[in-house]
């Protein structure tokens, strides 16, 4: 019988375990091993390799215009696919079904999605927020003079809207206490049919993002915004896509990875 050595370790599968192995608490190592440290980290990887799990994920679309809700699509490595439909302002959205992430736990989302065949007349919003009144509308109501609405009070997201004066992407943050703010992500817009990888992170009152487009990292290593959700306001990750003309926008999402610290004591 194999020797169950893991049971003889003090606090196995924890940061304590990791620090013993690597003689320190290097955050780079901790980040790499987050999925193996259930004492200290919440970790979920969603590869969308089969029917969308309705316990974990919900979808929303606008009424009329024949948008398509996100659903499993059989392709290389699997994905979920949605489409906005060909009516102006049509939306398709994927969002986490439960509101469980607290800015105090420094949640992070890594998402890989495929841009549509046309990125003119296009809007998207990807990040964390508290619940929206209408899930088929964005939380950011104005990116030029940053403002939020639709019932959303606490948010960090990457937002782009070609109907605004600023037609390129920005990192937007807002909280119950701080005022809404933005940081422009250079002059980046998604490459047509490009695979986009975004890492979006939240700390109390702050937001961060890194973006790779077709394998190329955009601008600085990390973009930050000096406003964001308050601690103790629960949020969920989401990805919303919107057409701003009469051309449908088809979106594939390959995977979403979610990480957060386990700091709760009750």
ChimeraX attribute file (.defattr): number of C-alpha atoms within 10 A of each C-alpha:
attribute: neighborCount
match mode: 1-to-1
recipient: residues
	/A:1	3
	/A:2	4
	/A:3	7
	/A:4	8
	/A:5	8
	/A:6	11
	/A:7	9
	/A:8	9
	/A:9	11
	/A:10	10
	/A:11	12
	/A:12	17
	/A:13	18
	/A:14	18
	/A:15	22
	/A:16	17
	/A:17	16
	/A:18	19
	/A:19	14
	/A:20	10
	/A:21	10
	/A:22	10
	/A:23	9
	/A:24	13
	/A:25	14
	/A:26	11
	/A:27	9
	/A:28	8
	/A:29	14
	/A:30	19
	/A:31	12
	/A:32	9
	/A:33	16
	/A:34	21
	/A:35	18
	/A:36	17
	/A:37	19
	/A:38	16
	/A:39	16
	/A:40	18
	/A:41	22
	/A:42	19
	/A:43	18
	/A:44	14
	/A:45	13
	/A:46	15
	/A:47	17
	/A:48	21
	/A:49	17
	/A:50	14
	/A:51	13
	/A:52	19
	/A:53	13
	/A:54	10
	/A:55	9
	/A:56	11
	/A:57	15
	/A:58	18
	/A:59	22
	/A:60	19
	/A:61	27
	/A:62	22
	/A:63	10
	/A:64	10
	/A:65	17
	/A:66	16
	/A:67	24
	/A:68	21
	/A:69	21
	/A:70	26
	/A:71	19
	/A:72	19
	/A:73	20
	/A:74	14
	/A:75	11
	/A:76	8
	/A:77	12
	/A:78	18
	/A:79	26
	/A:80	24
	/A:81	22
	/A:82	24
	/A:83	24
	/A:84	31
	/A:85	26
	/A:86	19
	/A:87	19
	/A:88	17
	/A:89	21
	/A:90	28
	/A:91	33
	/A:92	29
	/A:93	28
	/A:94	25
	/A:95	22
	/A:96	18
	/A:97	16
	/A:98	15
	/A:99	16
	/A:100	12
	/A:101	26
	/A:102	26
	/A:103	28
	/A:104	21
	/A:105	20
	/A:106	19
	/A:107	24
	/A:108	24
	/A:109	22
	/A:110	19
	/A:111	22
	/A:112	21
	/A:113	22
	/A:114	22
	/A:115	23
	/A:116	21
	/A:117	15
	/A:118	16
	/A:119	18
	/A:120	19
	/A:121	19
	/A:122	25
	/A:123	24
	/A:124	20
	/A:125	25
	/A:126	25
	/A:127	30
	/A:128	34
	/A:129	27
	/A:130	23
	/A:131	21
	/A:132	15
	/A:133	13
	/A:134	14
	/A:135	22
	/A:136	22
	/A:137	23
	/A:138	25
	/A:139	29
	/A:140	24
	/A:141	14
	/A:142	17
	/A:143	24
	/A:144	14
	/A:145	12
	/A:146	16
	/A:147	18
	/A:148	23
	/A:149	15
	/A:150	16
	/A:151	13
	/A:152	21
	/A:153	24
	/A:154	29
	/A:155	32
	/A:156	37
	/A:157	29
	/A:158	28
	/A:159	26
	/A:160	28
	/A:161	25
	/A:162	19
	/A:163	14
	/A:164	12
	/A:165	11
	/A:166	16
	/A:167	20
	/A:168	18
	/A:169	24
	/A:170	27
	/A:171	26
	/A:172	32
	/A:173	35
	/A:174	31
	/A:175	25
	/A:176	17
	/A:177	13
	/A:178	16
	/A:179	15
	/A:180	26
	/A:181	23
	/A:182	25
	/A:183	19
	/A:184	19
	/A:185	23
	/A:186	13
	/A:187	12
	/A:188	16
	/A:189	20
	/A:190	21
	/A:191	16
	/A:192	14
	/A:193	17
	/A:194	16
	/A:195	19
	/A:196	21
	/A:197	23
	/A:198	20
	/A:199	21
	/A:200	27
	/A:201	24
	/A:202	31
	/A:203	20
	/A:204	19
	/A:205	24
	/A:206	24
	/A:207	30
	/A:208	23
	/A:209	26
	/A:210	21
	/A:211	25
	/A:212	18
	/A:213	20
	/A:214	16
	/A:215	11
	/A:216	10
	/A:217	15
	/A:218	17
	/A:219	14
	/A:220	12
	/A:221	10
	/A:222	14
	/A:223	19
	/A:224	21
	/A:225	22
	/A:226	18
	/A:227	26
	/A:228	31
	/A:229	31
	/A:230	23
	/A:231	18
	/A:232	12
	/A:233	20
	/A:234	19
	/A:235	24
	/A:236	19
	/A:237	28
	/A:238	23
	/A:239	21
	/A:240	25
	/A:241	31
	/A:242	31
	/A:243	30
	/A:244	23
	/A:245	18
	/A:246	15
	/A:247	19
	/A:248	27
	/A:249	28
	/A:250	23
	/A:251	23
	/A:252	23
	/A:253	26
	/A:254	24
	/A:255	19
	/A:256	20
	/A:257	16
	/A:258	20
	/A:259	21
	/A:260	22
	/A:261	20
	/A:262	16
	/A:263	14
	/A:264	8
	/A:265	4
	/A:266	3
